[in-house]
Amino acid sequence: MAMRLIVTETSSPRELRLVGELDMSTIRELSRVLDPKLIEGGDVVLDVEDLQFMDSTGLQVLIRSALSLDGRGKVILRAPGNLVRSILDLAIRTDKIQNLVIED
């Protein structure tokens, strides 16, 4: 059985910590917590240091989230591991998504 995704709010009201795997079976959990923040607008930080796996479905959720802000903020992905970083780097360069940002 795949590891579940755990999404928790941090001490910062605009930051979420993701632990586990972001894929088709877990995107609803992220969307449930992230979508209200996207509706509010402003920058949203996702601490993905402990995100161990992400498939194309997870990547699409992040891209959709960034695009939904439409000039009202950025989705900032903090401290991705090597696997997640390589997927994100390629997507950000290829799709030129200005408001999806990787931060160390």
N, C-alpha and C positions, 0 to 999 in steps of 0.2 A: 504494500500500500504506500502511495506517495505521501511524503510529509505534507502536512497542512500548512497553510499560510496563516501566520499570526500578525495582525495589524493592531498596533497600539498607538495611542496618542502619547506624545512626550510632554515635557513640561512647557514646551512652546505650543501655543494654540494652533499654529499653522504647520506643524511637523508631525509626521507619522513614521513609525518604525516598522519595517517589514522583515519578518523572520520566516524562513522556509522556502517555499517554491511558489512562483507566480506562473500559473498555467491555466488551461481551460477549466480545470476543476476548482480553482481557487479565486478566479477574478471577481466573482460576485462579492466575496468578503472585502476585497480592496475597494471595489466600487461603492459598497454600502457606506464605508467610512469616508472615502475620498470625494464622492460626488457632491455632498453638501458644501465642502470647502471650495470646490470648483465653481459652484453656483454663486458663492459669496464673492469670488474673484480675489485677486492678490496672489502673491507668490505662495507656493506650497512646497515644503521640503519633504522628500521621502528619503529616510535613512535606510539605504539598501545594503548596508555593510554585511548583514547576516542573511541576505537573500542568496540562497545557494543555487537556485536554478530559475531560469526564465525562458519560456518558449515564445513562439511568434504571437500567440494569443496574448500573453502578458505584455509583450512589446507593443502590440496594437492598443492595449488599454492605456499605456503610458503616452503613446502618440496622440490618441484620441483626447486624453485628458489635457495635454498641452495645447492642442488645437482648439479645444473648447474654451480656453481662456481668451482666445482671440484678442490679444493686445491688452488684456486686463491683468496679466501676471505671467509667471513662469512656473513650470514644474522643475524643481531642482532635485536631482538625484545625488544624494550624499554617500560617498565612500563605497562605490560598487566594487565587488571582488573582480578578479580577472575574467571569469567567464561572462558575468553580467556586463562588465565594462566593454568587452569586445563586441558583444551584441549591440550595446547602446552606441558605441563609437561608430560602427558601421551604419546603423540606422540614422543617426543624427547627421553624419556626413552625406549619406546618400539622399535623404529626404529634405535636407536643409531646414530642419525644424528649429527655428530661432529661439523659441521659448521652452525647449527641453534641454536642460543644462546639466552637465556632470560636474560635480564639485568634490574635490578630495577632502 
